[in-house]
Amino acid sequence: MKNVLFVGYGPSAVQAAKDLVGSLPADYRIVAITSNEGYWPPAALRAAVVPGWEDKPLACVDAAFPQDGRHVMLKMTNVVELRKNSVVVDKAHPDLGFEADEIPFEYCVLAMGSKYPYPCRPHPSSSFSQTLDDLRQTQSEVSRSQQILIIGGGPVGIEFAGEVASHYGKGTKEITLVHSRERLLDQSGWKEKLGRSLRGQLEGYGVRVVVRRKVVDAPEKTGRIEGGREFHLDNGEAIKADFVFLATGNAPNSDLVASFDSSVLNDSKHIKVNSAFQVEGYEHIFAMGDVTDVKEGKQYAHAKNHGSIVASNILALIQSPSASTASLKSYKPGSNLILVSVGPWGGAGQIFGFVPGAWFSALVKSRSLFVSDFKKLYNVA
Ligand SMILES: Cc1cc2nc3c(=O)[nH]c(=O)nc-3n(C[C@H](O)[C@H](O)[C@H](O)COP(=O)(O)OP(=O)(O)OC[C@H]3O[C@@H](n4cnc5c(N)ncnc54)[C@H](O)[C@@H]3O)c2cc1C
């Protein structure tokens, strides 16, 4: 068997594997390696706040391939080293025919996504039931806390503030969101009206929004601080909190590639790919999703589209190994779109220059957080 090997099994990889599974020649198989089960970041923040939502961002990966077929899923397994024609994993799987920890590939697809702190991603190597327990624990910590400090006013900080404020209601908890920039979502490309609408909705729930300030003594991780303590802003102001949520950004999960060939990483550590998603200088190694340097927002809506193009290009190369990159399917970066929820009934976004508000956001995203799309993607009910 020749292996088409996936590192990571997030939305981009699932889409690519789905497109490949019925089309690969009989002497090829998919080997998917993932350190967790399926996880859905768009629903993770509500799952960390609202009891009953804890299972919504979780899907078993067991249903990925027919059990009696030739394709293999190695879950709860980390790829620890990338080589030119193989990877090394942190555990062998003799029961699945992998006696050694080195697994060769004909084609490799790097889909390691982004590094975010929990709960935007599960804790490393957490099983389904461990992550359920972690989310229930966070719900209970939030419920027991009175003074909630959110550090970072990007989409993640805004959505977490919205979940707590809308679930517990105005005035029940003291929620402060501290943002270092001039206004919420002030990166180039987003209209001022978008940040204004989101800020207005949070303030409507009683959230205090502090802009142009940094917390100088932020804790290392999200969680409860028993008894509470004071945190300080760069103007000296003290804010007391018994729960802190860190939303200060993310980074590409590209360490594997840094130790393989650091020249294929750009300054922000994203993997450099051509328009066919081949890693610069390696025609048989592809990368897709959040970990790449494609010039567009890091969103699953785009990542899924990468998956379909990668599947099609791997099939083309299998049929014609000397095919040039020019003859492969080419990807055009997706448009700049965003929808940010503020609890299940609020939110705002920017779509082709329009800035829809709470009604539209609730209809399209905030109520469902696309959970049924996620479960469908992973073939679970
Ligand atoms: C709070 C939040 C809300 C969001 N809301 C939206 C939204 O509304 N709409 C939208 O389009 N996008 C949204 N996103 C972004 C979206 O979640 C990502 O763009 C998407 O998950 C990227 O998919 P991916 O396949 O690139 O990687 P990921 O989803 O990051 O998956 C990568 C997988 O690879 C595994 N992995 C990594 N390294 C290894 C290794 N060495 N060995 C084995 N496995 C490994 C990881 O465990 C993970 O399972 C949101 C993100 C967050 C945090």
PDBQT file of the ligand as one rigid body, heavy atoms in Angstrom, charges set to zero:
ROOT
HETATM    1  C1  LIG A 401     -13.380  30.621  18.882  1.00  0.00    +0.000 C 
HETATM    2  C2  LIG A 401     -13.216  30.407  17.401  1.00  0.00    +0.000 A 
HETATM    3  C3  LIG A 401     -14.308  30.633  16.552  1.00  0.00    +0.000 A 
HETATM    4  C4  LIG A 401     -14.169  30.436  15.186  1.00  0.00    +0.000 A 
HETATM    5  N1  LIG A 401     -15.261  30.691  14.391  1.00  0.00    +0.000 NA
HETATM    6  C5  LIG A 401     -15.159  30.527  13.067  1.00  0.00    +0.000 A 
HETATM    7  C6  LIG A 401     -16.284  30.797  12.214  1.00  0.00    +0.000 A 
HETATM    8  O1  LIG A 401     -17.353  31.206  12.664  1.00  0.00    +0.000 OA
HETATM    9  N2  LIG A 401     -16.134  30.583  10.880  1.00  0.00    +0.000 N 
HETATM   10  C7  LIG A 401     -14.967  30.118  10.333  1.00  0.00    +0.000 A 
HETATM   11  O2  LIG A 401     -14.894  29.934   9.109  1.00  0.00    +0.000 OA
HETATM   12  N3  LIG A 401     -13.870  29.852  11.117  1.00  0.00    +0.000 NA
HETATM   13  C8  LIG A 401     -13.944  30.044  12.458  1.00  0.00    +0.000 A 
HETATM   14  N4  LIG A 401     -12.850  29.786  13.260  1.00  0.00    +0.000 N 
HETATM   15  C9  LIG A 401     -11.576  29.338  12.628  1.00  0.00    +0.000 C 
HETATM   16  C10 LIG A 401     -11.576  27.819  12.349  1.00  0.00    +0.000 C 
HETATM   17  O3  LIG A 401     -11.808  27.112  13.543  1.00  0.00    +0.000 OA
HETATM   18  C11 LIG A 401     -10.230  27.389  11.736  1.00  0.00    +0.000 C 
HETATM   19  O4  LIG A 401      -9.972  28.193  10.607  1.00  0.00    +0.000 OA
HETATM   20  C12 LIG A 401     -10.229  25.916  11.315  1.00  0.00    +0.000 C 
HETATM   21  O5  LIG A 401     -10.444  25.083  12.420  1.00  0.00    +0.000 OA
HETATM   22  C13 LIG A 401      -8.891  25.549  10.641  1.00  0.00    +0.000 C 
HETATM   23  O6  LIG A 401      -8.925  24.236  10.222  1.00  0.00    +0.000 OA
HETATM   24  P1  LIG A 401      -7.569  23.414   9.937  1.00  0.00    +0.000 P 
HETATM   25  O7  LIG A 401      -8.021  22.156   9.262  1.00  0.00    +0.000 OA
HETATM   26  O8  LIG A 401      -6.571  24.253   9.262  1.00  0.00    +0.000 OA
HETATM   27  O9  LIG A 401      -6.938  23.078  11.366  1.00  0.00    +0.000 OA
HETATM   28  P2  LIG A 401      -7.436  22.826  12.916  1.00  0.00    +0.000 P 
HETATM   29  O10 LIG A 401      -8.921  22.939  12.958  1.00  0.00    +0.000 OA
HETATM   30  O11 LIG A 401      -6.598  23.713  13.692  1.00  0.00    +0.000 OA
HETATM   31  O12 LIG A 401      -7.051  21.332  13.098  1.00  0.00    +0.000 OA
HETATM   32  C14 LIG A 401      -5.719  20.886  13.117  1.00  0.00    +0.000 C 
HETATM   33  C15 LIG A 401      -5.658  19.507  13.733  1.00  0.00    +0.000 C 
HETATM   34  O13 LIG A 401      -4.325  19.004  13.629  1.00  0.00    +0.000 OA
HETATM   35  C16 LIG A 401      -3.981  18.318  14.814  1.00  0.00    +0.000 C 
HETATM   36  N5  LIG A 401      -2.512  18.322  14.917  1.00  0.00    +0.000 N 
HETATM   37  C17 LIG A 401      -1.708  19.404  14.972  1.00  0.00    +0.000 A 
HETATM   38  N6  LIG A 401      -0.407  19.030  15.047  1.00  0.00    +0.000 NA
HETATM   39  C18 LIG A 401      -0.401  17.678  15.034  1.00  0.00    +0.000 A 
HETATM   40  C19 LIG A 401       0.628  16.708  15.096  1.00  0.00    +0.000 A 
HETATM   41  N7  LIG A 401       1.926  17.049  15.154  1.00  0.00    +0.000 N 
HETATM   42  N8  LIG A 401       0.284  15.397  15.076  1.00  0.00    +0.000 NA
HETATM   43  C20 LIG A 401      -1.015  15.029  14.990  1.00  0.00    +0.000 A 
HETATM   44  N9  LIG A 401      -2.043  15.916  14.922  1.00  0.00    +0.000 NA
HETATM   45  C21 LIG A 401      -1.740  17.218  14.945  1.00  0.00    +0.000 A 
HETATM   46  C22 LIG A 401      -4.686  19.150  15.899  1.00  0.00    +0.000 C 
HETATM   47  O14 LIG A 401      -4.879  18.384  17.057  1.00  0.00    +0.000 OA
HETATM   48  C23 LIG A 401      -6.013  19.494  15.208  1.00  0.00    +0.000 C 
HETATM   49  O15 LIG A 401      -6.955  18.476  15.432  1.00  0.00    +0.000 OA
HETATM   50  C24 LIG A 401     -12.937  29.981  14.638  1.00  0.00    +0.000 A 
HETATM   51  C25 LIG A 401     -11.844  29.749  15.495  1.00  0.00    +0.000 A 
HETATM   52  C26 LIG A 401     -11.973  29.966  16.849  1.00  0.00    +0.000 A 
HETATM   53  C27 LIG A 401     -10.792  29.712  17.755  1.00  0.00    +0.000 C 
ENDROOT
TORSDOF 0
